[in-house]
C-alpha cells in the first residue's frame, strides 16, 4: 500500500508565506498613490521613472543577491530585502523633493532584488522537486494576496489619514516581515560567513545560462506589468475610480483563484504548456483593457490579467528551478528575476515616456505591448518544438 504524500504545509513554509505576504503588502501599498504624489511634487513628467528606477536597482542587485543566497544564506538575504522596505517607508516623507523621491525609488528597488530571490531558493529547499509547482504556486498566492491587500489598504489610509501615514504603514508591515524571517531556520547546508569576496561579481555570476530560456520568456511576459503599474492608476482615475488600487485588487483576487491549481497542473503536465496558456490570457486581457471605457470593463480586463499572471508565475518559477543546478539555485532564480526587472523597467520607462500625461495615449501603448507578448509566444513555441522530448518542458 502506497504511503500518503507528506504535507508540504509545514510551520517553516507557513511562516515563509506570511513573511512574503507582509513584504508584498509593504511595497505594493504605495504604488497606486505614487503617480499623483510625484505630480504634487512637481515631477509629473517623470512618472515613467517610478517603476523603472525601482526595477533598475532590483535588476542590478540580483547577481549579488543570488551569490549571497548561495553562500551567506537564505534567511539573511530575505531579511535585507525587508529592511530596505522599512527604511524607505520612513524616508519618503522626509525626502519630499522630486530628486529625493527618485533617489528613494532607486534605493527601494533593492528590496525586491533581495527578498524574492532568497525566498524562492528557500521554497525549493523545503519542498520536494515533484511538488515545486504546487509549493511555489501557494507561496505566490500569498505574495499576490499582499499585492491585493496592499494597494487597497494604501488607498484607505491615504483617504483617512494622508499619504505620510501610508508610507509609515508600509514600514510597519516590512518590520513585521523582518520579525518573522529572523525567527526562521536557515536551509542552506554549507553556509559561509559574510565576506567581502561575496560582493565581487564576475561575468559568470550574473547570468545562469541554463535558466536563460525561462528568463527570456519572463522578459517578454512582464513588459506589460511595467505598463500597468505606471499607467493604470491614472487610467483608473480617468474612468472614475475613487480608489486607484481597485484594478490591482481585482487583478490579485483573480490571480489567487487560479494560482494554486496552476502550480499543480504544471507539476503534472509540464511547465511550457501552462506558461503558454498564461501568456495568451494576458494578451487577451491587454486587449480588453485597451478597448474599455468604463470601470466595469477595466475590472474585467484586470481579472483576466490576474488569471493569466496566476497561471504564468508559478510555472515560470518552477521551470527556472527545473533548469538550475542545485549548487547555483540562487543564481538561476536571480537570472529569472533580472529578466523580470528588465521587462518591467523597460515597459514602464518607454510607456511612461510616450504617455507624458496625455491620457488618450494609454490604450495605444497597451495595444502595442500585445505585439511584444506575441513575440514571446512565438519564442516559446519554437523552444517547445526544439526540446519537446525533455520532461522539464
N, C-alpha and C positions, 0 to 999 in steps of 0.2 A: 504494500500500500504506500502510495507516494505521500510525502510529508507536505503539509500546508506551507506555502512560502512564508518566510519570516517577514513580519511587517517592517516597512521602511520608515514608519512614523514613530521614530524614537524621540526621546527628550532632546537629544542633540539637534535633530532635524527640525523639530518644532521651534526650538529657540532660534535656530538659524532663520527660519521663515519669519518669525516675529521680528527679529532684528532687521531683516530686509524690508518688511512692511513699514516699519517706523522710518527707516532710512529713505525709502522711496517717497513716503509722505512728506518728509522733511524738504527735499529739494524740489518735489513736484508742486507743493502747495503754493509756491511763489510764482511759478511760470506764467499762469494766465494774467497775473497782475503786472508783470514786468513791462510789456509794451507801453501801457498807459503811464506807468511810473517813469519810464525813460522819457516819454514825451513831456511829462510835467517838469523834468529836469532840464528840458530844452534840447533833448537829443533824439527827436523823432526820426531823423534821417539815419540813425544808427541801429534801428530795430533789427536789421539783419544780423547784427553782431551779438545780440542777446544769446542766441543758441550757438552760433558759430565759434565765438570765443570760448564758451564753455566746453564745446566738443574738441576744440583745438588742444587745450591743455589735457583733456581726458585722453586724447589720442597720443600725445607726446609722453604722457606718464605711463602708458600701457606697457612698453618694454621694461620699465623699471618695476612696475607692479607685478608683471609676470615673473621676472627674475627673483624678486623678493619673495613672492608666493612660493616659488620652488625651493628657496634656500632659507629664508628667515622664518617663514611660517604663514599659515593661512590666517590665523587669529589676529596677529599684529597688523597685517596689511588691511584686513577688514576694519579694524579699529581706526587706522589712519584715515580711511575714507570718511568715516562718520565724524571724526574730529574736525576735518576741513569744513563739513556742513555746519557744525556747531559754531565755529569761529566766524564763518562768512555771514551767518544769520545775524550775529551781533554787530557786524561791521557795516552792513548795508545802510542802516540809518545814520551812521557816523560819516561815511564817505559819500556824502549826498551831492556829488557833482557828477557830470557826465563822465569825466575821466576816471573818477573814483569808482563809479558804477561799473564801467567797462573793465577796469582792473580787477574788481571783485568777481566778475563773470569768468575772467581768466583763472583766478585762483580757485573758484568754486568747482571748476571742471576737474580738478584733481580728485575730488570726492568720488565721482563715478569712474575715474581712471583706476582707482584702487579697490574699492569695496566689491563691486561685482566680479572682478577677476578672481579674487581670493575666494569669494563665495561659491562660484561655480566649481572651482577646484575642490572646495570643502564638500560640496554635494557629491561630486564624483568619488571622493574618498570614502564616504559613509554609505553609499548606495551601490548595490550590485550592478554590474555593467548591463545586464539584461533588463534592468528597470531604470536606466538613466533617463530615458524619455519621460517616464512617469514622475520620477523624482524632480527633475528639472522643470517639468510642467507644473507640479504642485508648488515648487518654490517660486516659479514665475507668476503663478496665480496670486500668491501673497504679495509679490512685488507689484503686481498690477492693481491689487486692492489698494495698496498705498498710493498708486498713481491715480486712483479714482477718489479716494478719501481726501488726499492732499489738496487738489485744486478746489474741491467743493468746500473743504474746511477753510482754505485760504480766502475764498470769496466771502464766506460768512464772517470771518474775523475782520477782514478789511471793512465790510459794511457796518459792523458793530463797533469796532474799536480803532480802526485806522491801520494804515499799512505798516507802521513801525512795529505794532504788536504782532502783526503777521510774521514779520522777519524774526522776532524773538520767539514766537511759537515754533517756527521752523528749527531754531537752535535747540529748543527743549526736546523736540522729537528726536533730533540727532543725538542728544545726550542720553536719552533712554536706549537708543540703539547701541551706544557705546557700552553702557552698563551691562547689557545682555551679552554682547560679544566678549567682553573681558572675563566673563564667567563661563565661557565655553572651553571645551577640551581641544587642545591642538591635535591635528590629524596628520601633520607632516612627520613621517617616520624619522628622517635624518635632518633634523633642524640644526641650522648653524647660527652662531652669534652674529648680530648685526656688525657688518664691517664695511669700510669704505669701498672695497672692491666690488660689493654688490651694486654700487651705483655707477660702476664703469660699464657702459653698454657698448658692445661691439656689434658689427653688422649682423652676425648670426643670432644675436639676442633679440632682434627687432621683429622678425617675421618667422613663423614656423611654416616652412614650405608645404609640409604635408597637410596643414589645415587651410592652405590658401584657397582651395575651391569654396569652402564654406565662407571664407572672408569675402570673396568676390560676390557671391550671392547676397551676403549681408549688406554690402555696399549698395548694390542696385535696389535692394528692398527698403533701405532706410533713408534714402534721399527724400522720400515722401514725408517721413516723420519730421524731418527738419523743416519742411514747408508748413506742416500742420502746426508745429509748436510756434512758428513765427507768425503765421498769417491768421490762423483760426480764431484767436482771441479777438482781433479787430473785426473779422468777418461775423463772428457771433454777435458782437455788439451792434454791427450794422444791420443785422437781421432782427434785432430787438431783444436779444437775450439779456436778462438782468444780471445773471451770474456768468461771467466769461469762462468759468470752468465746466459748464454744463456739457460741452462737447466731450471733454476728457472723461467725465463721469459716465456718459453713455458708452463711450469707447471702451472703458475699462470693465464695465458691467458685462458687455458682450464678450470681451476677451476672457474674463473669468469663467463665463459659462462654457466655453469650449476648450480652454487651455488644458485642463486635467485630462480630458478624454483624448485630446490630440496627442499628448505625450505618450499615452498608452498605445495609440494607433501607430505612432512612429516606431515604437519598440517592436511591434508585430509585423508591420507591412513595409518598413523601410522609410528612411528619412526623406529621400528625394521626392517621393510621391506626395508626402504630406506638405513639404515645402512648396512644391509646385501649386498645390491647391490653395495654400495661403496667399501666394503671390497673385494668383488670378483673382481671388476675392478682393484683395487690396486694390487691384486695378479697377475692378467694378465699383468699389467704394469711392475711389477718387472721382470717377465719372459722375456718380450720384451727387457728391459734394459740389462738383463744379457746375452742375446744372440747377442746383437748388436755389430757391429764392424765398425760403421760409425756414423757420426753426424746425418744423416737422421734418422736412427733407434733410436738413443738416444733421439732425439726430439719427435719421435713418442711415445716412452715409457714415456717421460716426459708429453706429452699431455694426455695420458691415465691415468697416475698417477694423474695429475691435475683434470681430470674428477672425478676419484674415491674420491679424497680428497674433492672436491667441493660438492659432494653428501653426503659424510660421516659427515663432520664437523658440518654443521648447525643442522643436525638431532641429533647428539650426544649432542650438546649444549642444544637443546630444550628438549631432553629426560632427561638430568640431571636436568633441571629446573622442568620438569613434576614430577620427583621423589622427589623434595625437599619440605620442609616446608618453607613457605614464610618468617618466622622469622629467618630461618637459610639458606637463599638462598646463601649467600656468602660462607658459609662452604661447601655446596653441590658443588658449582662451583669450589671451591678450591680442593675438593676431585677429581673431574674430571681432573683438571689441574695437580695435583700431579701425577696421573696415567700417564698423557701425558708426563710429565717431566721424570718420571722413565723409561718409554718406550723409549723415545728419547735418554736419557742419557745412558741406557744400550746398546741400538743399536749402538750408537756412540763409546762407550768405548770398547765393545767387538769386534765390527767390525774394529775399528781403530787399536786395539792391534794386531789382527790377520793380518791385512793388512801390517803393518810395511814397508810402502813404496815399496811393491812388487806389481806392477800394475796388474800382471796376476791373483792375488787373488781376485780382486774386483768382477768379475762375480760369483765366487763361494760363496762369502759372501752374495751377493744379492739373489742368488737362495736359500740359506739356510733360509733366512728370509721369503720366501714363506711358509715354514712349520709353522713358528710362526703365520702367518696370518690364516692358515688353522685351527690351534688350536683355534684361536679367533672365527672363523666362526662356529666351532663345538659348542663352548660355547654359542654363540648367538642363534643357532638353538635349543639347549637344553632349554635355557631360554624362547624362544618364545613358545615352546611346553608347558612348565610348566605354563606359565602365559598368554596364548593366549586369554583368555577372558577379560583381562584387557585392557581398552580403550587406556591407555597411551603406550601400547606396540604394 
